[in-house]
Amino acid sequence: MEALNPLKRKQKVVATIDLPGVPEGTEGKIRVANGIEWFRYWVDFDNGAKLGRVDHEDVVKVEDWEQFQIDRTNAENEPDVTEESVTEEDDTDAVSSGGNDHGIPEHLLERSKAARERLGA
């Protein structure tokens, strides 16, 4: 998970998605910022809407808005990884690393088996 830099009170932001009563691209000002692991904000938007519990992912600083749009467009144009290719890679990794179908390394399975025998389980 990437580290988030929380926004601060009185910072100008832009809505990155359509929020209730606030279309994407609407500017606003953070009134309250809170959260430790989940950052959320109370935002007064320029169209008169006042929203609480706006998620960190739903707003971006005004100066970062243009770059956000470019990054989002680039992400949409990247090819998607299909589930089949991911499953094939996982199977290949398990076999090449000497693991089993569950991806558990063989030495850990042996260690577990020895412990069970010691304990008489």
Steps between C-alpha positions, in 0.01 A plus 500: 500500500637839413545760772244777491573860575192630678360830387481784746228733620428800272671330204332545159397171339314365197250211499646209298165322462134598505396535865145556627414850377856560378604427141854384426737794457325724753741694721461529873677573825570253780327602820596200717766235437512187714616143507806296583489214251187604309513869411168675449394861478216744541505710184317821410467487121471810279153395378366540856506132597653414836599135531640308793694174493646562154759229442863595429476327160204719400684834508835633378682829558409767244860520377506120444165480314646521148762230568235281666293507180806409289593212734143368501484505118834319477382236751183440297708445184730239657415138418314311771652190655257215451429242768626221273845655462522562876403138575755366251773716657405378849515136388839556339635673813385216726665234287823694445539589869464135602169569676174314477160596360450743790833677450642383835876434479592136548736567794214653698283196436781273623553715811129483578490123450799453734336716770177300481698175538687640801173598666337169413224667306 
